């Protein structure tokens, strides 16, 4: 119903709503041991994705957009294990951020392209951890442990592991035998040889020079060498019974019998050597439990004012937080004493505003959340990045086209005695406090008390990591400004505008930017810029059309839409974004955007040929003081092996990197979606139009009819030279030729796109799907095709937006996610404007002697060439490849033949890369 209270889904699934029948609700997270078998509903985290096989599960309800396509497929696959059932998958999304992006690309969510994933089994970081486990297994085998555990004996002194004297003495005797065997292992002899054989076998390292080198690295090379660090450390602790480093009786390592926490993580997916924070958590019956979290996560999850259920294990109603202090600073922010986090001073940083001392959190006492405070209360730290390379590092050789983009790149590795000291800290935080149903914007500021005086302070973490440190070559930006750049600049101006009232939230700033985009599209700029009053009236109208403002139920955004100062500020940004030239601030923003994009592209290019590296595990940061300098760092201290693997890839195969970067910068399937759908919409071929019409009619006949109609459409498109990739095929079959689509719908959509082109040309800004929908809100001609019965403008705009597909900035590749960044994003499209292809290209439609001679010249001069034809001419490309393999090239006294390095067959073109290894 209009109030959103028609609970049809539960009834469709066979559950009673009106009757007084309570449902058993269970929960499963990483803190739970299993699943409640008698539960009707299970609220679960990613812990229940793989391995849960219960044929009673009939529906999966996904809250918010999934982070990973493969995980989402596993998750929704938990329902319908019984083939006789029809499982449901429901995804509930908000109107913001990733949720909005997922909604705009809803067809890709249910018919996705799953990228390949690889396990870093040969990663040295992983091997070092597994080697410690192998050592414990070998000790147990050599000493015939039986039912006892070397894990337990290596986790703490005997008096903490056993409460009774008899068992305490037995444990101490076993630990003494362990220490004796470890002493023998430190010397050359049969014990060392036996352990090395066991290590090779247990880690499946095999034999040969490569295996020998890996064994030597694990045994002797930093960081955390087995013989150089692990064995001596364990032996010392066993002999001295942890004297000088005695753990507390409630220490997590002792309680869970987890040994050597400085060499192996406590749990499978825990980070190693990450500073953690001890939490005093209120528990049942007045008890207090001690829990631990990594320091960075502790700051993010328990920033004062942020409500969390992380430790609400024993009761679903249990919530915790660090409360906001009553003391306020001069700017109305809550002043938070770092002593509440057990702050330990780690450094002092000199900023433009003075010196700020950084404190690392060590212990926090949590409090129950008052009933009047809602779960929606949240806070976000304003993170600052500071990095100091330790040493000069190893400069990587950059060749070819890379020199035009990167000035230098250096690797700073622990294995070479280096690394980078990284500080991530926050002096301020901001968010929203929901109390008694009302939201209040709040800010916090950290301070420390020194001699009864309050001084500036920040809460942060210091870690030493492996990193790549590089600089890009200062780009010479083209004077022409494209629509996407203008729109991104407008959105950043609104997002970061300090003149807007502090109560304007991040979501409301995004909504104001949406309204500004829509206004720019509908306004007649030939008449000049609007007045402030006209602008306020118009953005309120477009906000209503976009569904951001409801006159019957105005929210906080409505307040800002009536605020003259807010309207003037947003109008000023719209005018600035339409400027014909870039301001100095604009140039600086674009430079940092270019640097961020280049760093993301570099890490993806190097990782593309290395199965031991996941780019999503690396963080990209920009130097706060140098817009051309970037850091690509690991998240775990001491080196997790990923940056080292990247470095070795560049050192061993430097010639591969330029082409790998070129591959990364290729437009993605999603970026080509608009071009390919537009080709179908603009196509006037009768065969294509008839095939689209048949597909729309086929849905009533079932899946087989749809499959046949889809294949017929592919054939018709190929006959006209149109090749669609997976996203375009899915968009065509679900949005334009889905069930109930009119035969004239393509012609209607063609009119929409013509309107988009005109509006974009007039405003100079990009016209996105939602903006175009607002622009077409008055087009009643679309009602019949959209199956609308006398709709108002907001309803018509929503229906049109649901048909449209992502394009422009919504479809652009921006790089990896950094949770500690300021929200800035990169743009591979920006890089493409400044990237020089490393391999010369030759495009042709007919292969002949003249084309062959041109290819031979390019191969002799450059050594490589890219042959390129349209998909319809792929037979000519095949003929070219065969001909080049039979017609030799004269290179000095030699007759040589080129080799095929790769084929790229995606989109409207097919490319073949060829190399002549004998070129001079």
BAMIZA-216849 format. One record per residue (C-alpha): residue in one letter; x, y, z. Coordinates in steps of 0.02 Angstrom, whole numbers, plus 50000, padded with zeros to 5 digits. Layout:
residues N
   code       x       y       z
      a       X       Y       Z
...
end
This chain:
residues 920
   code       x       y       z
      x   50000   50000   50000
      x   50057   50184   49994
      x   50129   50167   50170
      x   50236   50019   50118
      x   50146   49901   50239
      x   50082   49768   50120
      x   50186   49618   50174
      x   50149   49513   50020
      x   50318   49427   50013
      x   50295   49334   50178
      x   50122   49276   50126
      x   50183   49220   49955
      x   50312   49113   50045
      x   50175   49026   50144
      x   50186   49117   50311
      x   50040   49186   50409
      x   50041   49371   50449
      x   49873   49406   50531
      x   49876   49262   50654
      x   49970   49271   50820
      x   50106   49150   50765
      x   50281   49199   50816
      x   50428   49146   50709
      x   50592   49085   50780
      x   50730   49201   50720
      x   50909   49137   50727
      x   51076   49215   50683
      x   51241   49155   50614
      x   51401   49255   50606
      x   51586   49218   50628
      x   51556   49226   50817
      x   51425   49087   50814
      x   51461   48901   50813
      x   51323   48849   50692
      x   51144   48870   50635
      x   50987   48853   50740
      x   50901   48703   50659
      x   50728   48753   50720
      x   50739   48934   50659
      x   50610   48998   50533
      x   50721   49146   50486
      x   50911   49152   50499
      x   50997   49322   50497
      x   51171   49283   50432
      x   51333   49364   50378
      x   51448   49297   50242
      x   51489   49154   50361
      x   51340   49058   50291
      x   51381   49072   50106
      x   51473   48911   50068
      x   51441   48737   50136
      x   51267   48765   50208
      x   51152   48637   50126
      x   50975   48638   50196
      x   50836   48600   50072
      x   50709   48689   50184
      x   50780   48859   50134
      x   50658   48936   50012
      x   50710   49119   50004
      x   50865   49225   50023
      x   50842   49407   50072
      x   50998   49510   50029
      x   51012   49672   50128
      x   51103   49806   50026
      x   51206   49781   49869
      x   51325   49633   49874
      x   51511   49674   49878
      x   51562   49528   49769
      x   51468   49442   49627
      x   51539   49269   49666
      x   51489   49285   49849
      x   51314   49339   49799
      x   51295   49187   49686
      x   51349   49074   49828
      x   51230   49161   49946
      x   51075   49152   49838
      x   51119   48971   49797
      x   51077   48922   49977
      x   50893   48927   49929
      x   50811   48798   49818
      x   50922   48649   49859
      x   50766   48545   49836
      x   50737   48543   49646
      x   50549   48532   49673
      x   50543   48708   49746
      x   50546   48879   49664
      x   50671   48982   49767
      x   50658   49169   49792
      x   50801   49294   49796
      x   50754   49469   49854
      x   50880   49612   49858
      x   50830   49763   49964
      x   50922   49922   49916
      x   50928   50102   49975
      x   50932   50253   49858
      x   51114   50295   49890
      x   51292   50245   49846
      x   51326   50067   49791
      x   51144   50023   49818
      x   51090   50148   49687
      x   51223   50085   49567
      x   51162   49906   49592
      x   50983   49960   49558
      x   51031   50052   49399
      x   51121   49893   49339
      x   50994   49770   49409
      x   51005   49653   49260
      x   51192   49631   49288
      x   51154   49578   49468
      x   51053   49427   49414
      x   51149   49385   49255
      x   51326   49434   49305
      x   51497   49407   49230
      x   51603   49326   49365
      x   51787   49378   49358
      x   51917   49242   49383
      x   51988   49222   49559
      x   52146   49132   49612
      x   52211   49070   49778
      x   52385   49136   49822
      x   52448   48964   49872
      x   52629   49003   49827
      x   52628   49172   49913
      x   52775   49181   50033
      x   52667   49265   50166
      x   52550   49115   50163
      x   52693   48990   50156
      x   52777   49068   50309
      x   52617   49048   50409
      x   52590   48869   50348
      x   52772   48830   50389
      x   52740   48873   50572
      x   52592   48754   50574
      x   52702   48623   50491
      x   52833   48649   50627
      x   52704   48616   50764
      x   52647   48459   50673
      x   52826   48398   50656
      x   52860   48427   50842
      x   52704   48328   50888
      x   52756   48183   50774
      x   52936   48178   50834
      x   52886   48180   51018
      x   52739   48060   50995
      x   52613   48181   51069
      x   52461   48070   51045
      x   52305   48158   51108
      x   52403   48306   51178
      x   52430   48462   51074
      x   52587   48559   51031
      x   52472   48704   50992
      x   52417   48712   51173
      x   52592   48687   51245
      x   52661   48828   51136
      x   52526   48952   51185
      x   52577   48994   51364
      x   52665   48944   51525
      x   52617   48781   51608
      x   52537   48863   51760
      x   52412   48953   51649
      x   52372   48802   51542
      x   52332   48684   51685
      x   52248   48723   51850
      x   52292   48563   51944
      x   52470   48532   52002
      x   52482   48357   51926
      x   52430   48415   51753
      x   52536   48569   51772
      x   52692   48462   51797
      x   52647   48350   51649
      x   52628   48505   51539
      x   52795   48575   51600
      x   52881   48409   51559
      x   52811   48410   51383
      x   52866   48591   51360
      x   53043   48545   51417
      x   53051   48406   51287
      x   52991   48529   51156
      x   53129   48651   51204
      x   53261   48514   51191
      x   53203   48464   51017
      x   53199   48645   50961
      x   53378   48667   51024
      x   53431   48521   50912
      x   53337   48600   50766
      x   53443   48756   50780
      x   53600   48654   50738
      x   53643   48560   50580
      x   53602   48377   50604
      x   53474   48240   50578
      x   53335   48340   50661
      x   53358   48484   50538
      x   53360   48364   50390
      x   53204   48275   50453
      x   53111   48438   50474
      x   53160   48503   50301
      x   53095   48341   50223
      x   52933   48359   50322
      x   52918   48542   50269
      x   52936   48501   50085
      x   52807   48363   50096
      x   52678   48454   50202
      x   52684   48613   50095
      x   52694   48515   49931
      x   52849   48611   49880
      x   52924   48468   49780
      x   53106   48463   49728
      x   53220   48559   49613
      x   53306   48730   49616
      x   53144   48829   49633
      x   53086   48723   49781
      x   53258   48737   49862
      x   53252   48926   49846
      x   53078   48931   49926
      x   53133   48822   50071
      x   53285   48933   50102
      x   53176   49089   50102
      x   53054   49013   50227
      x   53194   48953   50340
      x   53315   49100   50335
      x   53253   49258   50249
      x   53161   49402   50333
      x   53026   49434   50380
      x   52986   49299   50509
      x   53112   49164   50455
      x   53078   48995   50532
      x   53253   48952   50594
      x   53305   49134   50618
      x   53154   49192   50719
      x   53012   49068   50751
      x   53112   48924   50825
      x   53222   49034   50938
      x   53070   49129   51000
      x   52971   48974   51042
      x   53122   48892   51124
      x   53155   49046   51232
      x   52975   49054   51291
      x   52970   48869   51334
      x   53135   48875   51429
      x   53097   49037   51524
      x   52909   49003   51538
      x   52869   49167   51452
      x   52968   49269   51579
      x   52962   49454   51534
      x   52816   49429   51415
      x   52695   49331   51524
      x   52518   49337   51452
      x   52369   49380   51561
      x   52258   49239   51622
      x   52118   49296   51507
      x   52232   49322   51357
      x   52146   49269   51196
      x   52295   49164   51142
      x   52295   49065   51305
      x   52107   49050   51313
      x   52091   48982   51137
      x   52260   48889   51142
      x   52324   48989   50992
      x   52515   48986   50989
      x   52642   49109   50920
      x   52520   49250   50884
      x   52665   49356   50819
      x   52698   49227   50681
      x   52526   49154   50641
      x   52352   49233   50649
      x   52228   49174   50778
      x   52092   49140   50650
      x   52093   49094   50467
      x   52055   49267   50399
      x   52135   49373   50536
      x   52275   49493   50494
      x   52448   49452   50560
      x   52539   49570   50679
      x   52404   49703   50664
      x   52394   49809   50823
      x   52236   49763   50915
      x   52128   49844   51047
      x   52062   49764   51205
      x   51877   49793   51237
      x   51793   49780   51406
      x   51619   49723   51350
      x   51468   49725   51470
      x   51394   49549   51471
      x   51252   49455   51551
      x   51221   49465   51739
      x   51343   49608   51763
      x   51493   49512   51695
      x   51625   49595   51587
      x   51704   49501   51443
      x   51871   49544   51363
      x   51868   49548   51173
      x   51991   49608   51042
      x   51981   49693   50872
      x   52115   49758   50753
      x   52152   49939   50792
      x   52094   50016   50628
      x   51932   49919   50634
      x   51910   49967   50817
      x   51921   50151   50772
      x   51799   50133   50627
      x   51671   50028   50721
      x   51679   50110   50893
      x   51709   50292   50853
      x   51615   50387   50990
      x   51432   50399   50944
      x   51431   50246   50830
      x   51309   50108   50882
      x   51370   49930   50853
      x   51302   49755   50879
      x   51470   49673   50847
      x   51482   49602   51023
      x   51295   49575   51045
      x   51315   49386   51039
      x   51223   49327   51193
      x   51067   49433   51161
      x   50997   49502   51000
      x   50950   49663   51090
      x   51126   49697   51153
      x   51209   49852   51081
      x   51368   49941   51129
      x   51454   50106   51098
      x   51578   50233   51162
      x   51465   50375   51217
      x   51487   50556   51164
      x   51562   50669   51295
      x   51467   50817   51364
      x   51617   50933   51343
      x   51612   51033   51181
      x   51746   51129   51088
      x   51728   51307   51023
      x   51655   51246   50856
      x   51517   51140   50934
      x   51604   50971   50918
      x   51609   50843   51058
      x   51784   50844   51135
      x   51843   50664   51158
      x   51988   50625   51276
      x   52105   50497   51194
      x   52128   50423   51368
      x   51957   50341   51346
      x   52042   50233   51213
      x   52197   50201   51319
      x   52290   50314   51198
      x   52476   50277   51184
      x   52578   50415   51099
      x   52663   50356   50939
      x   52713   50513   50845
      x   52691   50699   50816
      x   52643   50764   50644
      x   52671   50942   50587
      x   52525   51010   50487
      x   52480   51179   50414
      x   52380   51214   50574
      x   52518   51162   50695
      x   52577   51002   50778
      x   52458   50859   50815
      x   52507   50711   50925
      x   52451   50539   50867
      x   52391   50412   50995
      x   52362   50227   50962
      x   52210   50148   51047
      x   52249   50004   51166
      x   52096   49974   51275
      x   51915   50034   51275
      x   51773   50013   51398
      x   51610   49995   51305
      x   51441   50049   51371
      x   51263   49988   51338
      x   51170   50102   51218
      x   51021   50196   51294
      x   50852   50141   51226
      x   50814   50312   51151
      x   50970   50301   51038
      x   50933   50215   50872
      x   51042   50087   50781
      x   51051   50211   50638
      x   51168   50322   50738
      x   51333   50317   50647
      x   51499   50408   50642
      x   51641   50414   50516
      x   51820   50465   50550
      x   51902   50597   50440
      x   52055   50492   50399
      x   52226   50567   50360
      x   52367   50471   50277
      x   52551   50497   50318
      x   52691   50387   50252
      x   52880   50385   50269
      x   52984   50269   50158
      x   53121   50179   50253
      x   53272   50189   50140
      x   53290   50223   49954
      x   53201   50064   49899
      x   53227   49972   49735
      x   53187   50073   49580
      x   53091   49974   49450
      x   53140   49985   49268
      x   53002   50066   49166
      x   53006   50049   48978
      x   52913   50108   48826
      x   52748   50199   48849
      x   52762   50187   49039
      x   52895   50324   49040
      x   52768   50446   48974
      x   52653   50417   49122
      x   52765   50370   49270
      x   52919   50466   49321
      x   52980   50330   49439
      x   52917   50184   49542
      x   53015   50112   49688
      x   52982   49955   49791
      x   53009   49965   49979
      x   53015   49787   50048
      x   53048   49714   50219
      x   53141   49571   50137
      x   53272   49699   50084
      x   53278   49786   50252
      x   53159   49925   50201
      x   52973   49956   50198
      x   52863   50106   50227
      x   52804   50175   50394
      x   52619   50215   50375
      x   52514   50318   50493
      x   52326   50320   50472
      x   52245   50437   50597
      x   52092   50544   50626
      x   52083   50705   50723
      x   51900   50733   50683
      x   51745   50631   50650
      x   51568   50668   50597
      x   51402   50581   50583
      x   51221   50578   50637
      x   51146   50539   50808
      x   50969   50471   50802
      x   50884   50503   50969
      x   50699   50477   51003
      x   50664   50470   50817
      x   50755   50633   50776
      x   50921   50648   50686
      x   51054   50770   50743
      x   51218   50798   50649
      x   51364   50782   50769
      x   51551   50804   50758
      x   51692   50747   50870
      x   51870   50805   50900
      x   52006   50710   50993
      x   52106   50796   51127
      x   52232   50749   51260
      x   52259   50824   51430
      x   52437   50879   51467
      x   52471   50970   51632
      x   52287   51019   51649
      x   52288   51091   51474
      x   52193   51016   51327
      x   52296   50994   51170
      x   52261   50936   50992
      x   52267   50748   50972
      x   52221   50613   50848
      x   52181   50430   50860
      x   52273   50319   50737
      x   52380   50168   50699
      x   52561   50151   50649
      x   52612   50002   50543
      x   52765   49957   50441
      x   52716   49884   50273
      x   52785   49838   50103
      x   52738   49969   49973
      x   52768   50035   49799
      x   52802   50222   49797
      x   52789   50313   49633
      x   52767   50478   49544
      x   52671   50513   49386
      x   52729   50630   49250
      x   52633   50793   49264
      x   52497   50781   49130
      x   52460   50918   49004
      x   52271   50920   49007
      x   52176   50959   48849
      x   52085   51127   48853
      x   51924   51045   48793
      x   51815   50990   48940
      x   51703   50839   48920
      x   51532   50821   49000
      x   51584   50683   49121
      x   51728   50785   49192
      x   51615   50937   49217
      x   51486   50830   49307
      x   51614   50746   49420
      x   51685   50917   49464
      x   51510   50983   49504
      x   51475   50836   49620
      x   51641   50857   49709
      x   51610   51043   49732
      x   51442   51007   49816
      x   51512   50862   49919
      x   51659   50961   49990
      x   51582   51135   50002
      x   51629   51201   50174
      x   51507   51348   50155
      x   51356   51233   50166
      x   51285   51212   50341
      x   51372   51071   50436
      x   51202   50991   50464
      x   51190   50949   50277
      x   51234   50764   50276
      x   51334   50669   50145
      x   51173   50593   50076
      x   51089   50762   50065
      x   51239   50835   49974
      x   51227   50692   49848
      x   51042   50729   49828
      x   51078   50914   49800
      x   51204   50865   49666
      x   51072   50754   49583
      x   50952   50901   49582
      x   51087   51016   49511
      x   51121   50893   49368
      x   50936   50879   49328
      x   50914   51068   49333
      x   51060   51093   49213
      x   50977   50973   49090
      x   50805   51054   49093
      x   50858   51238   49098
      x   50867   51340   48938
      x   51044   51408   48950
      x   51024   51515   48796
      x   50924   51633   48906
      x   51069   51650   49029
      x   51089   51589   49207
      x   50936   51586   49321
      x   50910   51696   49471
      x   50925   51622   49645
      x   50737   51619   49669
      x   50702   51535   49502
      x   50840   51408   49538
      x   50765   51360   49707
      x   50592   51338   49631
      x   50660   51233   49488
      x   50770   51117   49591
      x   50626   51086   49709
      x   50522   51035   49559
      x   50654   50918   49490
      x   50684   50849   49665
      x   50500   50802   49670
      x   50512   50719   49499
      x   50668   50624   49553
      x   50578   50562   49709
      x   50699   50654   49824
      x   50567   50775   49891
      x   50388   50735   49940
      x   50283   50892   49969
      x   50160   50789   50073
      x   50296   50723   50188
      x   50445   50842   50180
      x   50607   50779   50253
      x   50769   50865   50301
      x   50817   50885   50116
      x   50661   50993   50094
      x   50732   51114   50222
      x   50890   51139   50119
      x   50790   51155   49957
      x   50705   51306   50037
      x   50868   51380   50105
      x   50923   51529   50001
      x   51106   51515   50053
      x   51111   51331   50006
      x   51027   51368   49839
      x   51150   51508   49800
      x   51298   51395   49841
      x   51235   51252   49730
      x   51195   51372   49586
      x   51370   51445   49599
      x   51441   51269   49580
      x   51331   51234   49427
      x   51393   51392   49343
      x   51573   51352   49390
      x   51560   51176   49317
      x   51497   51249   49152
      x   51647   51365   49139
      x   51744   51358   48975
      x   51912   51350   49064
      x   51973   51261   49220
      x   52012   51359   49377
      x   52171   51327   49476
      x   52073   51225   49603
      x   51995   51126   49463
      x   52166   51088   49388
      x   52231   51031   49557
      x   52080   50916   49581
      x   52104   50844   49407
      x   52290   50813   49438
      x   52255   50714   49597
      x   52119   50618   49505
      x   52243   50577   49367
      x   52374   50517   49493
      x   52248   50409   49584
      x   52189   50332   49420
      x   52369   50298   49364
      x   52409   50210   49528
      x   52253   50100   49517
      x   52291   50057   49336
      x   52471   50013   49378
      x   52428   49892   49518
      x   52295   49806   49412
      x   52417   49793   49266
      x   52556   49714   49368
      x   52435   49597   49457
      x   52351   49541   49295
      x   52490   49415   49262
      x   52519   49363   49442
      x   52400   49238   49521
      x   52475   49270   49693
      x   52409   49448   49707
      x   52232   49513   49732
      x   52227   49701   49692
      x   52078   49720   49810
      x   52193   49679   49956
      x   52305   49828   49919
      x   52271   50009   49964
      x   52309   50157   49852
      x   52342   50324   49938
      x   52400   50493   49876
      x   52531   50598   49964
      x   52436   50739   50052
      x   52570   50865   50004
      x   52620   50806   49829
      x   52478   50780   49703
      x   52591   50678   49588
      x   52652   50552   49718
      x   52562   50390   49763
      x   52582   50241   49879
      x   52523   50063   49843
      x   52533   49974   50011
      x   52482   49814   50097
      x   52366   49816   50245
      x   52464   49694   50354
      x   52626   49741   50443
      x   52790   49659   50400
      x   52752   49617   50220
      x   52616   49497   50163
      x   52709   49453   50004
      x   52594   49539   49880
      x   52698   49694   49846
      x   52852   49583   49840
      x   52766   49473   49709
      x   52721   49629   49609
      x   52901   49687   49616
      x   52969   49520   49556
      x   52844   49521   49412
      x   52909   49689   49351
      x   53092   49641   49374
      x   53074   49473   49285
      x   52960   49531   49144
      x   52977   49719   49120
      x   52926   49708   48937
      x   52754   49638   48986
      x   52699   49787   49089
      x   52662   49917   48953
      x   52543   49801   48862
      x   52466   49744   49026
      x   52428   49925   49068
      x   52353   49949   48895
      x   52239   49799   48927
      x   52184   49873   49094
      x   52138   50036   49008
      x   52028   49952   48879
      x   51846   50003   48899
      x   51751   49873   49000
      x   51595   49783   48943
      x   51492   49900   49052
      x   51574   50054   48976
      x   51533   49990   48801
      x   51354   49951   48852
      x   51281   50119   48800
      x   51368   50118   48631
      x   51308   49942   48591
      x   51128   49969   48648
      x   51125   50133   48552
      x   51177   50039   48393
      x   51028   49923   48414
      x   50908   50066   48452
      x   50967   50165   48300
      x   50969   50013   48185
      x   50839   50023   48046
      x   50870   49849   47974
      x   50700   49761   47955
      x   50776   49594   48008
      x   50838   49665   48173
      x   50674   49756   48210
      x   50576   49597   48175
      x   50693   49492   48284
      x   50672   49615   48430
      x   50483   49608   48410
      x   50485   49417   48408
      x   50589   49415   48567
      x   50465   49527   48657
      x   50323   49412   48604
      x   50418   49252   48649
      x   50410   49276   48838
      x   50232   49212   48848
      x   50288   49049   48767
      x   50416   48998   48898
      x   50604   48983   48912
      x   50630   48881   48753
      x   50541   49011   48647
      x   50644   49149   48727
      x   50805   49054   48693
      x   50762   49028   48510
      x   50710   49211   48490
      x   50873   49269   48572
      x   50977   49162   48455
      x   50881   49230   48306
      x   50914   49408   48366
      x   51101   49371   48380
      x   51102   49309   48201
      x   51008   49463   48138
      x   51125   49581   48230
      x   51281   49492   48167
      x   51216   49506   47988
      x   51217   49696   48009
      x   51390   49699   48090
      x   51326   49731   48267
      x   51410   49627   48402
      x   51340   49635   48579
      x   51433   49582   48734
      x   51350   49503   48885
      x   51291   49662   48975
      x   51216   49732   48814
      x   51128   49567   48777
      x   51055   49561   48952
      x   51001   49744   48945
      x   50918   49717   48776
      x   50823   49562   48831
      x   50766   49631   48999
      x   50744   49819   48971
      x   50698   49844   48788
      x   50627   49677   48732
      x   50568   49606   48896
      x   50395   49536   48935
      x   50258   49653   48874
      x   50373   49765   48771
      x   50287   49855   48627
      x   50348   49828   48448
      x   50368   50018   48436
      x   50467   50032   48598
      x   50636   50048   48511
      x   50573   50199   48415
      x   50514   50278   48577
      x   50683   50248   48662
      x   50767   50324   48509
      x   50674   50486   48543
      x   50733   50481   48723
      x   50915   50467   48671
      x   50897   50610   48547
      x   50830   50716   48690
      x   50979   50662   48794
      x   51102   50719   48661
      x   51020   50890   48645
      x   51016   50918   48833
      x   51197   50867   48854
      x   51252   50984   48716
      x   51152   51127   48790
      x   51206   51107   48972
      x   51385   51048   48945
      x   51355   50922   49084
      x   51323   50736   49072
      x   51141   50683   49066
      x   51132   50521   49165
      x   50989   50397   49169
      x   50897   50478   49315
      x   50924   50651   49242
      x   50855   50596   49074
      x   50706   50519   49163
      x   50671   50686   49247
      x   50689   50772   49078
      x   50558   50655   49004
      x   50439   50663   49152
      x   50312   50760   49048
      x   50316   50640   48899
      x   50143   50561   48907
      x   50175   50473   48741
      x   50275   50343   48837
      x   50132   50293   48953
      x   50058   50159   48840
      x   50225   50074   48812
      x   50269   50083   48996
      x   50096   50014   49044
      x   50057   50168   49149
      x   49879   50226   49184
      x   49869   50416   49207
      x   50031   50429   49307
      x   50099   50586   49387
      x   50270   50650   49335
      x   50370   50564   49475
      x   50293   50395   49434
      x   50325   50416   49247
      x   50505   50468   49282
      x   50533   50314   49390
      x   50463   50201   49255
      x   50575   50278   49123
      x   50729   50268   49237
      x   50695   50082   49264
      x   50707   50054   49076
      x   50869   50151   49053
      x   51040   50071   49074
      x   51199   50136   49156
      x   51311   50250   49052
      x   51440   50386   49074
      x   51512   50402   49248
      x   51396   50266   49315
      x   51480   50140   49200
      x   51660   50202   49216
      x   51800   50100   49294
      x   51869   50195   49444
      x   51989   50071   49526
      x   51990   49984   49694
      x   51905   50038   49855
      x   52000   50118   49999
      x   51897   50130   50160
      x   52016   50263   50229
      x   52007   50383   50081
      x   51911   50546   50074
      x   51790   50477   49945
      x   51890   50534   49793
      x   51880   50419   49643
      x   51989   50393   49491
      x   51943   50381   49309
      x   52023   50263   49184
      x   51938   50366   49048
      x   52047   50513   49099
      x   52203   50404   49083
      x   52154   50349   48908
      x   52164   50529   48849
      x   52349   50534   48896
      x   52402   50355   48860
      x   52511   50316   48710
      x   52483   50139   48648
      x   52643   50037   48670
      x   52614   49940   48509
      x   52578   50020   48338
      x   52409   49972   48267
      x   52354   49938   48089
      x   52168   49935   48051
      x   52105   49865   47887
      x   51950   49792   47806
      x   52035   49703   47660
      x   52201   49609   47667
      x   52318   49634   47519
      x   52502   49650   47472
      x   52506   49832   47522
      x   52443   49792   47697
      x   52570   49650   47713
      x   52714   49766   47666
      x   52655   49894   47795
      x   52651   49759   47930
      x   52825   49699   47885
      x   52893   49876   47901
      x   52812   49898   48072
      x   52877   49731   48134
      x   53055   49768   48076
      x   53053   49942   48155
      x   52951   49914   48314
      x   52957   49727   48341
      x   52769   49718   48375
      x   52608   49764   48288
      x   52422   49757   48326
      x   52311   49702   48181
      x   52133   49767   48197
      x   51973   49736   48099
      x   51789   49754   48131
      x   51700   49596   48188
      x   51614   49580   48021
      x   51785   49572   47937
      x   51859   49438   48048
      x   51886   49324   47898
      x   52006   49454   47827
      x   52099   49455   47993
      x   52114   49266   47987
      x   52182   49277   47810
      x   52309   49408   47868
      x   52374   49299   48009
      x   52393   49147   47896
      x   52479   49251   47762
      x   52603   49328   47885
      x   52651   49153   47944
      x   52692   49100   47766
      x   52773   49259   47698
      x   52945   49282   47781
      x   53015   49450   47836
      x   53192   49493   47786
      x   53288   49549   47941
      x   53469   49575   47892
      x   53534   49406   47832
      x   53386   49312   47907
      x   53214   49260   47845
      x   53097   49271   47997
      x   52916   49243   48039
      x   52811   49335   48171
      x   52720   49251   48316
      x   52545   49280   48382
      x   52551   49342   48562
      x   52366   49364   48592
      x   52192   49389   48522
      x   52065   49513   48589
      x   51889   49476   48526
      x   51768   49588   48619
      x   51650   49721   48558
      x   51644   49782   48379
      x   51827   49748   48341
      x   51943   49598   48339
      x   52129   49625   48373
      x   52280   49512   48352
      x   52446   49558   48431
      x   52601   49495   48338
      x   52786   49502   48382
      x   52945   49479   48281
      x   53075   49421   48406
      x   53219   49442   48283
      x   53188   49629   48255
      x   53343   49740   48273
end
